[in-house]
Amino acid sequence: MNETMTSEELLAILAAIGHPLRLRIIAELAGGRVHVSELARRLGMSRPLLYMHLDRLEKAALVTGSLELSEDGKAMKYFELAPFEVCVTADTVVRALARDQDQDQDQDQVHDTKAEQDEAQALGATESDR
């Protein structure tokens, strides 16, 4: 999971697992896919609070949710763990920051190219006005 992530992605993962309730959710989902109401009962928390934590875990790509229809036509939301491994070393941090710099340089190049194109268009319009 940490091969080519940015510092923002790394921080999202660390923040997602850096909460006691989210660690409990991960531990409970390690046993397999669970319906959200059942998960809330097992963890002894309200569904709104659970959804808030599941959203954080889902944004970090640590869990996935899916909607299914029950036999009686009710929508059922299930969550399960996504395959992940978190291993943070000094090298992980250095690579994430280097990737950020690469992305910033790419954005600067795009911005410079766009500015050059805008300038050329402005010059072309000025010359055609003559």
C-alpha positions in Angstrom: 0.0 0.0 0.0 2.9 2.4 0.6 4.8 2.0 -2.6 3.8 5.2 -4.4 1.6 7.2 -2.0 1.9 10.9 -1.4 2.3 12.4 2.0 -1.4 13.3 1.9 -2.4 9.7 1.3 0.1 8.5 4.0 -1.4 10.9 6.5 -5.0 9.8 5.6 -4.1 6.2 6.4 -2.3 7.1 9.6 -5.2 9.3 10.7 -7.7 6.6 9.8 -6.1 4.0 11.9 -5.0 6.4 14.6 -8.3 6.3 16.6 -9.3 3.6 19.1 -12.8 3.2 17.7 -11.5 2.8 14.1 -9.0 0.2 15.3 -12.0 -1.7 16.9 -13.9 -1.5 13.6 -10.9 -2.9 11.7 -10.5 -5.7 14.2 -14.2 -6.6 14.0 -14.2 -6.5 10.2 -11.1 -8.8 10.2 -13.6 -11.6 10.8 -15.3 -10.9 7.5 -18.1 -8.8 5.9 -20.7 -7.4 8.3 -24.0 -5.6 8.0 -23.7 -2.1 9.4 -26.5 -2.5 12.0 -24.8 -5.7 13.2 -21.4 -4.0 13.3 -22.9 -1.1 15.4 -24.4 -3.7 17.8 -21.2 -5.6 18.2 -19.2 -2.4 18.8 -21.9 -0.8 21.1 -22.1 2.5 19.1 -24.7 4.4 17.3 -25.0 3.9 13.5 -24.4 7.7 12.8 -21.1 7.5 14.8 -20.2 4.2 13.1 -20.9 5.7 9.7 -18.6 8.7 10.5 -15.7 6.3 11.3 -16.4 4.0 8.4 -16.4 7.0 6.0 -12.9 7.9 7.3 -11.7 4.3 6.8 -13.3 4.1 3.4 -11.7 7.3 2.2 -8.3 5.9 3.3 -9.1 2.7 1.2 -9.0 0.5 4.3 -12.6 -0.7 4.1 -15.2 -1.0 1.3 -18.9 -0.7 1.6 -21.6 -2.3 -0.6 -25.3 -2.0 -0.9 -27.4 -5.1 -1.4 -31.1 -5.8 -1.5 -32.6 -8.1 1.0 -35.3 -10.7 0.0 -38.0 -8.2 1.1 -36.5 -5.4 -1.0 -34.7 -3.4 1.8 -31.3 -1.9 1.1 -28.6 -3.5 3.3 -25.2 -1.8 3.7 -22.3 -4.2 4.3 -18.7 -3.4 5.0 -15.5 -5.4 4.7 -11.8 -4.8 5.0 -9.9 -4.0 1.9 -6.6 -5.8 1.7 -4.0 -3.5 3.2 -0.7 -3.5 5.0 0.7 -0.5 6.7 4.5 -0.3 7.1 5.9 3.1 7.8 9.6 3.7 7.8 11.7 6.8 7.4 12.1 5.8 3.7 8.3 5.7 3.4 8.1 9.3 4.6 11.0 10.4 2.4 9.4 8.8 -0.7 6.0 10.3 0.0 7.5 13.8 0.3 9.6 13.2 -2.9 6.4 12.2 -4.8 4.7 15.4 -3.5 7.6 17.4 -5.0 7.3 15.6 -8.3 3.6 16.3 -8.4 4.2 20.0 -7.6 6.8 20.3 -10.3 4.4 18.6 -12.8 1.7 21.1 -11.8 4.2 24.0 -12.2 5.1 22.9 -15.7 1.4 22.6 -16.6 0.8 26.1 -15.2 3.9 27.5 -17.1 2.7 25.9 -20.4 -0.8 27.3 -19.9 0.6 30.8 -19.2 2.8 30.6 -22.3 -0.2 29.6 -24.4 -2.3 32.4 -23.0 0.5 34.9 -23.7 0.8 33.6 -27.3 -2.9 33.9 -27.8 -2.9 37.5 -26.4 0.0 38.4 -28.7 -1.8 36.8 -31.7 -5.0 38.8 -30.9 -3.0 42.0 -30.6 -1.3 41.4 -34.0 -4.6 40.6 -35.7 -6.1 43.9 -34.3 -3.5 45.9 -36.3 
